[in-house]
Amino acid sequence: MTAPNCSFLGLDSLWIQVAGLSCNLRCAHCFNASGPVNRELSPLSRDEVKSLLDEAVATGVRDVVFTGGEPFLHPEMAEIVGDALSRFPTTILTNGTVVTDRLVEAEDLLKQALAIRDQLVQQHPAVSRYQLFLASTLRKIGVLYSRTN
């Protein structure tokens, strides 16, 4: 069997694993084995992300998604989100457990980008394996929600 011969026509959405595979949780559903000890894929520097965003503009990308690992483990995530939002509609896929007060204060950026999967919130203990984070996650979601409405 051979692969089909398809021309590259463009890229609509660019997904960036900004924190590599580093994550504060080890969720049962994780498709890439992210976790607290997974260092197989290194985090990207802010300059590396800016370079990817430049290339994305040049190739006609329409939106950017930050994923992980946990994107908010990156020390410059608020600034990186700002860099992305200045060019693209932007989404952040997060477990919501490490959203800090500093990030909540960057609400003008985050309210445009934050996506926490409903099913993760509804099934948090079964999916993330960590019951103790549920209350914290829900509180942080509530703070962000109240600031954006």
Disulfide bonds with the S-S distance in Angstrom:
none
